[in-house]
Amino acid sequence: MWRGSLFEVGGYGAQQALRLGSNLILSRLLFPAAFGLSSIVTLLLTGLVMLTDVAIQPCIIQSPRGDDPDFLNTAFTLQVLRGFTLAGLMIVLAWPAARFYREPALTHLIQFGALQLIINGFHSTSVPTLRRHLRLGWVNGLELGQTLVALPITLILARTHRSAWPLVIGMVVSALAYAIASHLMPVPYRNRFHWDQSAARELKRFGRWVVGSSAVGFLGWQTDRILMGRFLGAAWLGVYAIALNLSDAIGAVVQRLIGSIMYPVLGHAGRDEQSDVAALYDRMRRKLDLLSMTATGFLAGVGTWIVHALWDSRYENAGWILQILCVRVAIGALVSPGETCLYALGQTQYVFRRSFFRLLGAIVLVSAGWYLDGVIGVMWGVAATELFTGLAIWPRLRQLRILHWRRELLAVALFLIALAAGIAVRHLLPAVHLRPGRMFS
């Protein structure tokens, strides 16, 4: 388990470092609105994926038939069919989305971005197979290679085309590199088209709660972007994307550890009647909290200095947005492991419940924040929404004797101590004077 955690943190950390470096260069080559436009393309793409999510990868990891070639090939066939269907829907939605955001250039960007959905459908099931058996070195090598292929192409295109096109083309190239390499992974089968009715029924049964969960989860997670893109325009959305990428540098690592380490381990324990799931969860949570709470707290404390040191004046507002987003990441790190534990035990309805609570909270809290304090209110509404989601799963975790309030309070204390340390370090660092925004000549 520790070896797998090392692979996850190391591999994903390397990816994030590469992306941060390229982001710094791209932020000087391009303008904030370019990041906003590409963010809208990603928003629509992600929305279509989540609105029709049938949890193929988690089902392969959790299912007793997860190593059966007939089951895997049925999952692959379903995935391909879904990819073509979603691409068609995205092409149809391109013009209405451009009208909604008042950005005519979005139409062709979205239509081209639909290629990524087709390509994603052809991803091999080798990746969930490797995750099922905790062979994470291959998975992280695959994803790092994907990044190394896509980033140079994006940077070269951005040098000559000062628009959102290099960012969207980079996403499609990244998906293509991943799809090709995924079929070369060391698993004892190669995907082909096949249909097994019993496998299809199991996939449908496992994913029945996930479909609704992903749909409302997407709306809950993306309410902030939808509002900002509509009312403030692509430039503000681009600034927000910078802050979001920085906070996700930690948040995504935490979620990777939860999904790639905690989920398979707890899923295996859940299938073994002799295992003490509660004790295993507690041990994993304490180690995870030490990483997630200290990292997010420290970043919240020192974040404004990082933004002002690395970006120019066009991205100044990303500093305070980053601080609030770190609070959201910390709260998510408290709630997500419990959701994953219930998911691993086959209680997928709680994934739906948490997503429903997030949507409900987003509608109320983000809207109230917008009314009370504009953009700042929206940001705090987003953070408060994540706390609200805990109400969906904490009662069940309490019934199973998995939730311990002392552990949760200790995690909060770790965040506050790290926040204080980050603020102290920030005051010791040299003052930063924001540079005026400019393009490379």
N, C-alpha and C positions, 0 to 999 in steps of 0.2 A: 504493500500500500504506500509506504514512504517513497519507494522507487518511482511508483506511478505519479505521486504528487510532485516529485522532483522534475520528472519529464514534463508535467503539465505546466508548472510554474516557469521552468527554464525555457521550454519551447514557446509558450505563449508570450513570455516576457521578451524573448528575442523578436517575435513578430511585432509586439507593441513598440519596441524600440525602433525598429525599421519604419513603422508607420508614423511614429512621432517625428523622426528625422525627415521623412518625405513630406509630412504635413507642414513642417516649418518651411520647407522650400516652396511647396505649392501655395502656401498662404502669401508668399511674396510674388510668385508668378501670376497668381489669379486674384480675383476680387471676392469679397465675402459672399456676394450673391451667387457666385458659381458654386460655392459649397452649399448654399441654400437650395439651389435648383437640383443638385445631385442628391441632396438629402430628401427632397420630395420624391424623386424617382425611387430611392431606397424605401421611403415610407410606403409608397403604393405597392412596391414589390413585396415587402415584408407583410403588408396587410393582406394581400391575396394569399400568401403562403400560410399565414396564421389563421385566416378565416376558414381555411379548408384543411387544417392540420389534422392528420389521422394518426400521429405519433408512431410512424413506422420504425424509426431508430430506437426509441425507448422500448417498443414492443419486442424487437429483435433481442435487445439486451436482457429483457426480463423473462421472455417466454421460454418454457421448457423445450420448445421446438426451434429455438434460436440458432441451432447449428444444422438444421435440416435443409438440404439444398432446395427441396420443393417449396418450403416455406420462404426461404430467402429469395428465390426467383419469382415467386408470386408477389412478394413485397416490391421487388425491382420493377416488375411489369406494371403494378399499380402506380408506382412512383413516376414512370415514364408517361403513362396516360394522364396523370394529374398535371405533369409539367406542360404538356401541350394544351390542356384545357385552360390552365391559368394564364399561359402566354396569350391565348386568344382573348381572354377577358381583359388582360392588361392593355392590349392594343385597342379594344373597344373603349376603354375608360380614358385613353390618352387625351382626347379632345375635351371631354367634360372636366377632367382634372386641370388642364391648362386654363380653362375658363374660370374654374373655381378660385385658382390662385392668381388669376389675372397675369399669367406669364405665357404668352404665345409660344415661346421657345420650348416649353415643356412638352408639347405634343410629340415632336420627333424624338426627343430624348427618352420619353417614356416608351415609345414604340420600339426603339432600338434596345432599351433596357429589358424588354420582354424576352429577348433572346436568352437572357440568363435563366429564366424559368424553364425553358426547354432544356438547356444544358444541365441544369440542376437535376432534372428528371433522370438523366443518364448517369448520375453518380452511382458508383458501385456500392453494394451493401457490405463491402469489405470493411468499411470504417466502423459501423456498429458491431461487426464481428470482432474486430480488434479491441474495441472498447469493452465488449462483453467479457473478454479474456484478459483485460487490463494490460494489453500490449500497446501501451500508449506512446512508446518511442517512435513507432512507425507512423502513428496518427499525427504526432507533432512534427515529424520530419516532412510529412505530406503537406501540412498546412504552412510550414515555414517555406517550403519550396514554392508553393502557390504564391506566397507574398513576394518572394524573390523574383518570380517571373513577371508579376503584374506591375510592381512598383516602377521599375526602369521604363517600361512602356508608357505608363502614366506621366512620368516626369518628362520624357522626351516629347510627348504630344503637348504637354502643358507649355513647353518652351516655345512652341510655334503656334498653338491655338489657345488664345486667352479666353476660354469659355468653360462651360460645364462639361463639354464633350470629353475631354481627356479623363475626367473622373468616372464618367459612365462607361466609357470604353474600357477603362482599367478594371471595372467591376466584372464586365463580361469576359475579358481575358482571364481574370482570376478564376472565374467559375469554370472556364474551359480547361485551364491547366489542372485544376483539381479533379475534374471529371476524368480526364485522360489518365492521370497518375493513380487515381483510386482503383482502376482496373488492373494495376500492376502490383498491388499490395500482396504480401505473402499469406494468402488464405487458401485453404484446400479446395477451392471451387472457383469457377468463373461464371458471372451472371449471364443468363440467357432468358428469353421470354418464355414464361410458363404460367399456368393458372391451376392452382389447387384450391378447390372450393372450401375445404375445411380450413386451410390457411387463411383464405380471404375472410372467412367468418370470424376467425380469431383476431385478425387485425382490426376488423370492424368492431368487434366486441370490446377490445382493449381501448380503441380510440373514440368510443361513443361519447365519453365525457370530455375527452380532450378537444374534440371539435368545437363544442360550445365554449370551453375554457379558453382556447386560443383566440376565438373570435372576440369575446368580451375582454380578454387579456390584452389583445392588440389595441382595442379602443381605449382601454384604461391606460396603457403605457404611452400611447401616442397622442392623447388629448392635448398635451402641451405643444407638441409640434404642429398639430392641426390648427390650433388657435393662433400660434405665433406666425405660421406661414400665411394664414388668411388675413389677419389684422395688421401685422407689422411688416410683412413682406419677406422676400428671400434673403435680404442682407442680414436682418436680425436672426433669421433662422440659421444662417451661416455662422454667425458669432456663437450662437447657442451650440451648434455642432462642434465647435472647437472645445468648449467647456465640457460637453458630453463625452467627447473622445478622451479627454484627460481623466475624467472621473471613471470612465469605463476601463481605463488601463488597469485599475484595481478591481472594479466591479466585475469585469469580464473574467479576470483570473479567478476570483472567488466563485463565480458561477461555473467556471470550467472545473474547478476542484469538486464542487458539489455534484455536477452532472457526471463527471468522468471517474471520480473516485468514490464519493459517498454513495451515489445511486447504485452502481454495480455491487458494492460491498454490502449495503443494506438489503438489496434485492436478493443476494445470495443468502444472507442471514434470514430473511423472511421466508425463504423456501426450506430452511432447516429448522425443524421444531425445537431442537435443543439449544438454539442460539438465543442469547439475551439481547434483543434488539435495542432496548432502552439503554442498557449499559454501553453497548457499542456506539450508539448515537451520541451519548454523553461524552465519551472519549474523543470522538471525532470532532464534535462541536467545540470543545475547549481548545483543541489545536487550531481549528479554523478561526475561532474568535481572536486568538492571539495574533494571527496574521491580518485578518480583515479589519478589525477594529483599530489596531495601531496604525496600519497603512492609511486607512481613510481619514482617521483623525489627524494624522500628521500632514497629509495632503491638504486637508481643509485649512489647517493653520498656515501653511506656507504657500498655498496655491496662488494667491494674488501676485506674489513676487515672481513665481515661475511664469505666469502669463505675461506680466509686464517685461520680464527679462527676455522672453523668447519671441513674442509677437509685437507688432507695431500698434499704433494708436487706433487703427480701425477695429481691433479686437479687444479694446480695453475692458469692455463690459463682461468679457468672458471670465474675468477674475472673480467677481462677486458671485456670478452664476455658478462657477466651479465650487465655491464654498458650500452653497446650498445643495448642489448635486451630490457632494460628498456625504451630506447628512442622509440623503435618500439612499445612497449606496450602503451606508452603514445599517440603516433600518432593514433594507432588503437582505443583508447578510444575516440578520437576526431571524427573519421570517422564512426565507427560502429553504434552509436546511430542513425545517419541520415539514414543509410542503413536500420536499423530496422524500423524506422518510415515509410519509403516508402514501406517496406515489409508488415507492418501492414495495410497499406492503399490499399493493393492488387496489388501494382506496383512491382511485383516480377522480372520484366525485369531488374530493377536496381541492383538487387543482382547479376545477370549474368554480367552486365556491370562492376561492381566493381571487380568481380573475373577475368574478362578478362583483365582489366587494371592491376591487380596484376600480372597476368601471363606475360603480355607484359613487365611490369616493371622489373619483376624478371629476365626474359631472358636477358634484356639489362643491367640493373644495377648490378645484381649479377655477371653476366659474366664479365662486365667491372671491377668490384671490384676485381674479381679473377685475372684478367690480370694485374691490376695496383698495387695491394698490397696484394695478396695472401689471407690468411684467414681473416685478418683484413678488407680487401676490401670487401670480401664476406659479413661480418657482417654489414658493413655500407651500402652495397647494399640492404640487407634485410630491414634495417630501412627506407631507402629512398623509397623502393618499396611501403611501407605502406602509405607514404605520397602521392605517385603517384596515389593511388586508390581513393583519394578524388576527383580527377578530374572527375570521373565517376558519382558521385552523387551530388556534390555541385551545379552544375548548376540547376538541378531539384529542389533541396531544396530551392534555391534562388527564383525560379519561384513561389513556394508555400509559400514564405515568412517565411520559417522555419529556414533558415540559417542567422545568425547574426554574422558578423565578430568581433564585440566587445566582444561577448561571447567567441569566439574562441581564441582571443588574451588574454583574461583574463585567460583562461585555460592554455595557454602557460606560462603566468606569474606565475601562481601557481606552475607549474612544475619547473621553474627556481628557484623560492624562496625555494621550498622544496629541490632541488638539492644542493643549497648553504648551507642549513641547514644540509643536510646529510654529505657534505664534512667537515663542521665545526665540527660536532660530531665525524667523523672519525679521525680527528686530535687530538681530546681530548681522544680518546680511547687508551689503552695501546698497544704498538707495538706487533705484532704477528710474531712469528718465525715459518715458515712452518715445519711441522714434516715430516720425511721421510715416504714414503708409506710402509705399512706393512699389513700383514694379521693377524687375530686372530689365536692364537695357539689352 
